[in-house]
């Protein structure tokens, strides 16, 4: 069964709110960061890479439609766990920043195009995302809807990181 209108609208609302918060946080764009911490540019690039990877995963056979195993977490548990700051998690190599965007404007343009594609896909996909399953390396088995919910929560987590980073810079 395809996503319900409520599920689609929830995802789109959460992702758009996260996008607006990211745009606001990125006004403090920098590439230097502090020792042992990612810069605003690095965090934004990591989020961009993660969004692309999740959309690719959802469109691939990796999202197994034949797995009746229940998801490891409820939607609420997933969102709370991922959005919460407190425990550092090392990003996989393929999702680590490489300094791709020296200027915020370049990031914004690339991210806006990618997000529009993501929103359009969510609005139109006939895939039964609630029935598909794919394991997350830290969270366990997630359904396709939860992978998209993960993006919104993951973004919130890193926006909080940006705000912590830039607050420290303003105090110096």
NUNURO-880019 format. One record per residue: residue number from 1; x, y, z of N, C-alpha, C in turn. Coordinates in Angstrom, 3 decimals. Example, Ala and Ser with C-alpha at 12.3 -4.5 7.8 and 13.67 -1.06 7.14 Angstrom:
2
(vexba 1, (13.190, -5.690, 7.800), (12.300, -4.500, 7.800), (13.200, -3.300, 7.800)),
(vexba 2, (12.850, -2.250, 7.080), (13.670, -1.060, 7.140), (12.900, 0.030, 7.870)),
//
This chain:
172
(vexba 1, (0.833, -1.174, 0.000), (0.000, 0.000, 0.000), (0.888, 1.252, 0.000)),
(vexba 2, (0.543, 2.205, -0.823), (1.291, 3.457, -0.916), (1.099, 4.271, 0.363)),
(vexba 3, (1.916, 5.283, 0.533), (1.776, 6.158, 1.689), (0.400, 6.809, 1.710)),
(vexba 4, (-0.109, 7.033, 2.913), (-1.371, 7.767, 3.044), (-1.084, 9.255, 2.848)),
(vexba 5, (-2.116, 10.028, 2.626), (-1.933, 11.479, 2.495), (-1.378, 12.061, 3.788)),
(vexba 6, (-1.820, 11.547, 4.926), (-1.307, 12.024, 6.210), (0.192, 11.750, 6.319)),
(vexba 7, (0.631, 10.552, 5.933), (2.050, 10.216, 5.983), (2.861, 11.113, 5.044)),
(vexba 8, (2.377, 11.291, 3.821), (3.083, 12.162, 2.862), (3.190, 13.583, 3.408)),
(vexba 9, (2.060, 14.097, 3.902), (2.042, 15.469, 4.407), (2.938, 15.625, 5.632)),
(vexba 10, (2.975, 14.619, 6.486), (3.841, 14.671, 7.662), (5.303, 14.729, 7.241)),
(vexba 11, (5.684, 13.859, 6.323), (7.069, 13.862, 5.843), (7.439, 15.198, 5.204)),
(vexba 12, (6.577, 15.672, 4.327), (6.871, 16.920, 3.630), (6.951, 18.089, 4.612)),
(vexba 13, (6.071, 18.130, 5.588), (6.104, 19.199, 6.596), (7.406, 19.139, 7.403)),
(vexba 14, (7.741, 17.951, 7.896), (8.953, 17.801, 8.711), (10.200, 18.157, 7.910)),
(vexba 15, (10.279, 17.698, 6.675), (11.454, 17.968, 5.857), (11.548, 19.439, 5.458)),
(vexba 16, (10.422, 20.063, 5.182), (10.445, 21.490, 4.833), (10.813, 22.347, 6.046)),
(vexba 17, (10.309, 21.980, 7.214), (10.688, 22.703, 8.431), (12.186, 22.555, 8.691)),
(vexba 18, (12.682, 21.362, 8.502), (14.118, 21.114, 8.686), (14.922, 21.913, 7.657)),
(vexba 19, (14.447, 21.974, 6.432), (15.142, 22.746, 5.390), (15.202, 24.225, 5.758)),
(vexba 20, (14.090, 24.776, 6.227), (14.063, 26.194, 6.608), (15.031, 26.456, 7.769)),
(vexba 21, (15.045, 25.575, 8.738), (15.960, 25.731, 9.877), (17.418, 25.627, 9.422)),
(vexba 22, (17.687, 24.740, 8.475), (19.050, 24.607, 7.959), (19.469, 25.872, 7.216)),
(vexba 23, (18.580, 26.394, 6.402), (18.892, 27.640, 5.677), (19.248, 28.760, 6.663)),
(vexba 24, (18.462, 28.864, 7.710), (18.705, 29.884, 8.735), (20.061, 29.651, 9.414)),
(vexba 25, (20.318, 28.413, 9.807), (21.566, 28.088, 10.500), (22.779, 28.309, 9.609)),
(vexba 26, (22.619, 28.091, 8.313), (23.749, 28.217, 7.385), (24.131, 29.668, 7.099)),
(vexba 27, (23.392, 30.608, 7.627), (23.785, 32.008, 7.459), (25.120, 32.282, 8.147)),
(vexba 28, (25.488, 31.413, 9.069), (26.785, 31.533, 9.749), (27.832, 30.663, 9.044)),
(vexba 29, (27.735, 30.559, 7.724), (28.586, 29.682, 6.911), (30.066, 29.896, 7.189)),
(vexba 30, (30.735, 28.822, 7.441), (32.192, 28.861, 7.554), (32.713, 27.492, 7.159)),
(vexba 31, (33.979, 27.450, 6.803), (34.603, 26.193, 6.426), (35.682, 25.768, 7.401)),
(vexba 32, (35.977, 26.604, 8.359), (37.112, 26.289, 9.234), (36.741, 25.364, 10.382)),
(vexba 33, (35.622, 25.583, 11.032), (35.269, 24.754, 12.177), (36.245, 24.959, 13.319)),
(vexba 34, (36.181, 24.081, 14.271), (37.102, 24.112, 15.402), (37.782, 22.754, 15.481)),
(vexba 35, (38.903, 22.668, 16.181), (39.588, 21.372, 16.263), (38.652, 20.274, 16.783)),
(vexba 36, (38.572, 19.197, 16.031), (37.749, 18.065, 16.417), (36.265, 18.234, 16.135)),
(vexba 37, (35.879, 19.323, 15.474), (34.464, 19.554, 15.170), (34.312, 19.971, 13.711)),
(vexba 38, (33.208, 19.589, 13.116), (32.927, 19.975, 11.741), (32.500, 21.435, 11.677)),
(vexba 39, (32.815, 22.075, 10.576), (32.362, 23.437, 10.304), (30.906, 23.406, 9.850)),
(vexba 40, (30.312, 24.588, 9.729), (28.949, 24.689, 9.203), (28.899, 24.089, 7.798)),
(vexba 41, (29.868, 24.412, 6.974), (29.913, 23.876, 5.605), (30.006, 22.357, 5.603)),
(vexba 42, (30.801, 21.808, 6.507), (30.959, 20.350, 6.581), (29.668, 19.677, 7.010)),
(vexba 43, (28.995, 20.249, 7.986), (27.725, 19.676, 8.448), (26.692, 19.721, 7.335)),
(vexba 44, (26.606, 20.848, 6.648), (25.642, 20.982, 5.553), (25.929, 19.963, 4.445)),
(vexba 45, (27.193, 19.784, 4.117), (27.553, 18.798, 3.086), (27.189, 17.385, 3.530)),
(vexba 46, (27.427, 17.069, 4.788), (27.061, 15.750, 5.329), (25.551, 15.519, 5.201)),
(vexba 47, (24.760, 16.519, 5.538), (23.300, 16.381, 5.418), (22.894, 16.177, 3.966)),
(vexba 48, (23.506, 16.923, 3.070), (23.203, 16.799, 1.644), (23.516, 15.387, 1.141)),
(vexba 49, (24.679, 14.886, 1.518), (25.073, 13.528, 1.113), (24.129, 12.482, 1.692)),
(vexba 50, (23.718, 12.665, 2.927), (22.825, 11.703, 3.574), (21.466, 11.693, 2.886)),
(vexba 51, (20.937, 12.864, 2.572), (19.655, 12.939, 1.864), (19.722, 12.181, 0.541)),
(vexba 52, (20.797, 12.401, -0.202), (20.959, 11.733, -1.501), (21.052, 10.225, -1.331)),
(vexba 53, (21.805, 9.789, -0.331), (21.978, 8.357, -0.102), (20.656, 7.686, 0.272)),
(vexba 54, (19.865, 8.337, 1.112), (18.591, 7.733, 1.527), (17.631, 7.654, 0.344)),
(vexba 55, (17.539, 8.693, -0.450), (16.649, 8.629, -1.617), (17.102, 7.521, -2.565)),
(vexba 56, (18.382, 7.393, -2.772), (18.903, 6.319, -3.631), (18.552, 4.955, -3.043)),
(vexba 57, (18.700, 4.801, -1.745), (18.368, 3.537, -1.076), (16.898, 3.185, -1.283)),
(vexba 58, (16.022, 4.178, -1.111), (14.580, 3.928, -1.225), (14.163, 3.558, -2.647)),
(vexba 59, (14.931, 3.982, -3.613), (14.627, 3.687, -5.008), (15.331, 2.428, -5.505)),
(vexba 60, (16.015, 1.731, -4.610), (16.798, 0.564, -5.004), (16.216, -0.721, -4.418)),
(vexba 61, (16.713, -1.855, -4.890), (16.280, -3.135, -4.322), (16.723, -3.348, -2.872)),
(vexba 62, (17.574, -2.457, -2.342), (18.001, -2.586, -0.944), (16.808, -2.478, -0.004)),
(vexba 63, (15.770, -1.758, -0.416), (14.540, -1.672, 0.372), (13.704, -2.900, 0.037)),
(vexba 64, (13.881, -3.928, 0.847), (13.254, -5.233, 0.581), (11.754, -5.179, 0.867)),
(vexba 65, (10.985, -5.485, -0.151), (9.531, -5.483, -0.018), (8.994, -6.808, 0.514)),
(vexba 66, (9.854, -7.794, 0.634), (9.389, -9.125, 1.034), (9.740, -9.469, 2.478)),
(vexba 67, (10.079, -8.487, 3.290), (10.498, -8.733, 4.667), (9.380, -8.342, 5.633)),
(vexba 68, (8.732, -9.314, 6.256), (7.632, -9.002, 7.178), (8.106, -8.619, 8.587)),
(vexba 69, (9.407, -8.613, 8.815), (9.934, -8.278, 10.136), (9.509, -6.864, 10.518)),
(vexba 70, (9.002, -6.670, 11.726), (8.606, -5.312, 12.126), (9.817, -4.392, 12.254)),
(vexba 71, (9.582, -3.115, 12.071), (10.635, -2.125, 12.261), (11.100, -2.161, 13.713)),
(vexba 72, (12.359, -1.809, 13.934), (12.958, -1.894, 15.269), (12.409, -0.849, 16.231)),
(vexba 73, (11.953, 0.286, 15.705), (11.488, 1.396, 16.533), (10.150, 1.912, 16.019)),
(vexba 74, (9.380, 2.534, 16.901), (8.198, 3.256, 16.431), (8.686, 4.546, 15.783)),
(vexba 75, (7.822, 5.200, 15.044), (8.185, 6.468, 14.417), (8.626, 7.486, 15.469)),
(vexba 76, (7.899, 7.550, 16.559), (8.216, 8.509, 17.625), (9.571, 8.200, 18.267)),
(vexba 77, (9.829, 6.925, 18.537), (11.119, 6.538, 19.120), (12.263, 6.902, 18.176)),
(vexba 78, (12.079, 6.615, 16.911), (13.094, 6.926, 15.905), (13.393, 8.414, 15.889)),
(vexba 79, (12.361, 9.227, 15.806), (12.557, 10.668, 15.706), (13.267, 11.207, 16.947)),
(vexba 80, (12.812, 10.799, 18.109), (13.439, 11.269, 19.359), (14.901, 10.840, 19.446)),
(vexba 81, (15.168, 9.593, 19.130), (16.531, 9.067, 19.256), (17.495, 9.754, 18.295)),
(vexba 82, (17.060, 9.958, 17.068), (17.956, 10.535, 16.064), (18.138, 12.037, 16.286)),
(vexba 83, (17.088, 12.749, 16.623), (17.173, 14.206, 16.780), (17.963, 14.616, 18.024)),
(vexba 84, (18.004, 13.750, 19.003), (18.652, 14.085, 20.280), (20.166, 14.190, 20.121)),
(vexba 85, (20.712, 15.275, 20.635), (22.164, 15.441, 20.678), (22.631, 14.880, 22.012)),
(vexba 86, (23.804, 14.453, 22.084), (24.316, 13.939, 23.350), (25.370, 12.874, 23.132)),
(vexba 87, (25.112, 12.030, 22.180), (26.081, 10.979, 21.881), (26.567, 11.166, 20.458)),
(vexba 88, (27.861, 11.306, 20.320), (28.447, 11.469, 18.985), (28.424, 10.134, 18.252)),
(vexba 89, (28.108, 10.203, 16.979), (28.098, 9.024, 16.119), (28.993, 9.338, 14.928)),
(vexba 90, (29.921, 8.466, 14.646), (30.828, 8.692, 13.523), (30.126, 8.369, 12.209)),
(vexba 91, (30.180, 9.317, 11.306), (29.559, 9.131, 9.994), (30.353, 8.130, 9.167)),
(vexba 92, (29.656, 7.315, 8.371), (30.375, 6.423, 7.451), (31.217, 7.251, 6.476)),
(vexba 93, (32.256, 6.674, 6.000), (33.199, 7.371, 5.114), (32.493, 8.063, 3.952)),
(vexba 94, (31.565, 7.392, 3.306), (30.908, 7.964, 2.123), (30.023, 9.171, 2.436)),
(vexba 95, (29.722, 9.382, 3.726), (28.881, 10.516, 4.114), (29.671, 11.630, 4.803)),
(vexba 96, (30.977, 11.470, 4.836), (31.816, 12.497, 5.457), (32.052, 13.642, 4.474)),
(vexba 97, (32.140, 14.850, 4.995), (32.346, 16.018, 4.125), (33.734, 16.041, 3.484)),
(vexba 98, (33.777, 16.633, 2.304), (35.038, 16.738, 1.561), (35.380, 18.183, 1.201)),
(vexba 99, (34.593, 19.136, 1.682), (34.846, 20.544, 1.349), (34.304, 20.928, -0.007)),
(vexba 100, (33.214, 20.318, -0.397), (32.648, 20.489, -1.732), (32.193, 21.924, -2.024)),
(vexba 101, (31.634, 22.604, -1.025), (31.077, 23.933, -1.273), (31.773, 24.994, -0.432)),
(vexba 102, (32.692, 25.755, -1.020), (33.336, 26.823, -0.263), (32.382, 27.986, 0.029)),
(vexba 103, (31.375, 28.176, -0.822), (30.437, 29.287, -0.644), (29.042, 28.753, -0.330)),
(vexba 104, (28.392, 29.438, 0.589), (27.030, 29.044, 0.978), (26.080, 29.044, -0.217)),
(vexba 105, (26.212, 30.021, -1.092), (25.314, 30.117, -2.249), (25.391, 28.863, -3.120)),
(vexba 106, (26.565, 28.305, -3.277), (26.723, 27.089, -4.074), (26.022, 25.911, -3.403)),
(vexba 107, (26.187, 25.819, -2.082), (25.486, 24.769, -1.348), (23.979, 24.930, -1.483)),
(vexba 108, (23.503, 26.146, -1.265), (22.047, 26.397, -1.325), (21.458, 25.967, -2.670)),
(vexba 109, (22.136, 26.299, -3.743), (21.629, 25.951, -5.076), (21.561, 24.434, -5.248)),
(vexba 110, (22.620, 23.751, -4.879), (22.637, 22.288, -5.015), (21.617, 21.642, -4.089)),
(vexba 111, (21.526, 22.122, -2.869), (20.605, 21.535, -1.907), (19.155, 21.794, -2.295)),
(vexba 112, (18.858, 22.991, -2.792), (17.491, 23.312, -3.210), (17.035, 22.379, -4.330)),
(vexba 113, (17.903, 22.138, -5.302), (17.550, 21.243, -6.411), (17.334, 19.823, -5.912)),
(vexba 114, (18.214, 19.362, -5.033), (18.073, 17.999, -4.513), (16.804, 17.860, -3.671)),
(vexba 115, (16.511, 18.854, -2.866), (15.318, 18.794, -2.022), (14.047, 18.815, -2.858)),
(vexba 116, (14.027, 19.615, -3.902), (12.833, 19.642, -4.756), (12.584, 18.269, -5.373)),
(vexba 117, (13.655, 17.607, -5.777), (13.524, 16.248, -6.317), (13.013, 15.290, -5.235)),
(vexba 118, (13.518, 15.418, -4.017), (13.071, 14.575, -2.908), (11.595, 14.821, -2.614)),
(vexba 119, (11.186, 16.075, -2.536), (9.782, 16.402, -2.241), (8.863, 15.875, -3.342)),
(vexba 120, (9.274, 16.034, -4.568), (8.456, 15.541, -5.684), (8.331, 14.021, -5.615)),
(vexba 121, (9.415, 13.351, -5.288), (9.380, 11.896, -5.202), (8.445, 11.460, -4.073)),
(vexba 122, (8.543, 12.100, -2.917), (7.662, 11.754, -1.794), (6.206, 11.978, -2.187)),
(vexba 123, (5.920, 13.073, -2.841), (4.545, 13.405, -3.221), (3.964, 12.422, -4.227)),
(vexba 124, (4.810, 11.801, -5.043), (4.306, 10.993, -6.149), (4.580, 9.497, -6.066)),
(vexba 125, (5.474, 9.060, -5.192), (5.861, 7.654, -5.243), (4.691, 6.721, -4.927)),
(vexba 126, (4.516, 5.708, -5.756), (3.488, 4.706, -5.468), (4.043, 3.543, -4.625)),
(vexba 127, (5.352, 3.600, -4.323), (5.970, 2.490, -3.596), (5.324, 2.297, -2.221)),
(vexba 128, (5.148, 1.061, -1.820), (4.604, 0.769, -0.482), (5.719, 0.890, 0.571)),
(vexba 129, (6.088, 2.110, 0.887), (7.244, 2.349, 1.754), (7.094, 1.756, 3.148)),
(vexba 130, (5.878, 1.670, 3.641), (5.664, 1.084, 4.964), (5.927, -0.422, 4.958)),
(vexba 131, (5.880, -1.030, 3.792), (6.090, -2.475, 3.685), (7.551, -2.826, 3.401)),
(vexba 132, (8.339, -1.861, 2.928), (9.738, -2.111, 2.619), (10.604, -1.993, 3.859)),
(vexba 133, (11.677, -2.761, 3.917), (12.576, -2.759, 5.071), (14.029, -2.695, 4.618)),
(vexba 134, (14.814, -1.951, 5.402), (16.254, -1.899, 5.187), (16.896, -1.528, 6.512)),
(vexba 135, (17.967, -2.193, 6.848), (18.628, -1.971, 8.140), (19.451, -0.688, 8.130)),
(vexba 136, (19.352, 0.052, 9.215), (20.216, 1.199, 9.480), (21.343, 0.686, 10.369)),
(vexba 137, (22.581, 1.127, 10.162), (23.699, 0.551, 10.927), (23.631, 0.768, 12.443)),
(vexba 138, (22.922, 1.795, 12.902), (22.835, 2.058, 14.339), (21.443, 1.857, 14.910)),
(vexba 139, (20.430, 1.959, 14.068), (19.044, 1.964, 14.552), (18.299, 0.660, 14.321)),
(vexba 140, (18.874, -0.226, 13.552), (18.200, -1.481, 13.248), (17.312, -1.356, 12.023)),
(vexba 141, (16.372, -2.262, 11.906), (15.509, -2.340, 10.729), (14.505, -1.187, 10.712)),
(vexba 142, (14.493, -0.443, 9.599), (13.557, 0.663, 9.411), (12.722, 0.398, 8.168)),
(vexba 143, (11.470, 0.874, 8.192), (10.691, 0.804, 6.957), (11.000, 2.050, 6.122)),
(vexba 144, (10.516, 2.073, 4.891), (10.836, 3.169, 3.984), (10.372, 4.524, 4.484)),
(vexba 145, (9.201, 4.578, 5.076), (8.700, 5.823, 5.654), (9.653, 6.304, 6.743)),
(vexba 146, (10.098, 5.395, 7.572), (10.990, 5.760, 8.668), (12.338, 6.263, 8.166)),
(vexba 147, (12.803, 5.759, 7.034), (14.046, 6.288, 6.476), (13.877, 7.766, 6.127)),
(vexba 148, (12.719, 8.151, 5.625), (12.474, 9.559, 5.311), (12.297, 10.385, 6.585)),
(vexba 149, (11.644, 9.801, 7.570), (11.512, 10.465, 8.864), (12.897, 10.646, 9.497)),
(vexba 150, (13.757, 9.659, 9.293), (15.141, 9.746, 9.756), (15.818, 10.998, 9.206)),
(vexba 151, (15.588, 11.310, 7.916), (16.223, 12.488, 7.319), (15.846, 13.760, 8.064)),
(vexba 152, (14.568, 13.897, 8.398), (14.125, 15.099, 9.113), (14.756, 15.171, 10.498)),
(vexba 153, (14.766, 14.065, 11.211), (15.341, 14.047, 12.563), (16.858, 14.234, 12.518)),
(vexba 154, (17.500, 13.608, 11.571), (18.946, 13.728, 11.395), (19.314, 15.183, 11.103)),
(vexba 155, (18.528, 15.822, 10.270), (18.751, 17.233, 9.981), (18.618, 18.090, 11.228)),
(vexba 156, (17.606, 17.825, 12.015), (17.425, 18.596, 13.261), (18.612, 18.414, 14.197)),
(vexba 157, (19.092, 17.194, 14.278), (20.249, 16.912, 15.136), (21.448, 17.766, 14.717)),
(vexba 158, (21.701, 17.806, 13.421), (22.866, 18.538, 12.937), (22.642, 20.044, 12.911)),
(vexba 159, (21.417, 20.485, 12.780), (21.145, 21.922, 12.907), (21.467, 22.364, 14.330)),
(vexba 160, (21.103, 21.541, 15.304), (21.471, 21.842, 16.699), (22.988, 21.900, 16.835)),
(vexba 161, (23.689, 21.025, 16.130), (25.157, 21.038, 16.151), (25.687, 22.345, 15.558)),
(vexba 162, (25.104, 22.786, 14.451), (25.517, 24.054, 13.839), (25.302, 25.196, 14.829)),
(vexba 163, (24.147, 25.217, 15.467), (23.847, 26.298, 16.406), (24.807, 26.281, 17.596)),
(vexba 164, (25.168, 25.091, 18.057), (26.154, 24.992, 19.139), (27.514, 25.517, 18.675)),
(vexba 165, (27.896, 25.133, 17.462), (29.184, 25.550, 16.903), (29.238, 27.060, 16.718)),
(vexba 166, (28.201, 27.623, 16.139), (28.221, 29.058, 15.857), (28.021, 29.876, 17.128)),
(vexba 167, (27.330, 29.352, 18.107), (27.190, 30.058, 19.387), (28.548, 30.195, 20.043)),
(vexba 168, (29.351, 29.140, 20.001), (30.697, 29.184, 20.563), (31.574, 30.192, 19.842)),
(vexba 169, (31.404, 30.326, 18.529), (32.206, 31.271, 17.756), (31.799, 32.708, 18.072)),
(vexba 170, (30.505, 32.940, 18.285), (30.040, 34.298, 18.601), (30.521, 34.751, 19.972)),
(vexba 171, (30.704, 33.783, 20.887), (31.120, 34.127, 22.243), (32.596, 34.477, 22.314)),
(vexba 172, (33.371, 34.033, 21.345), (34.823, 34.260, 21.377), (35.179, 35.688, 21.073)),
//
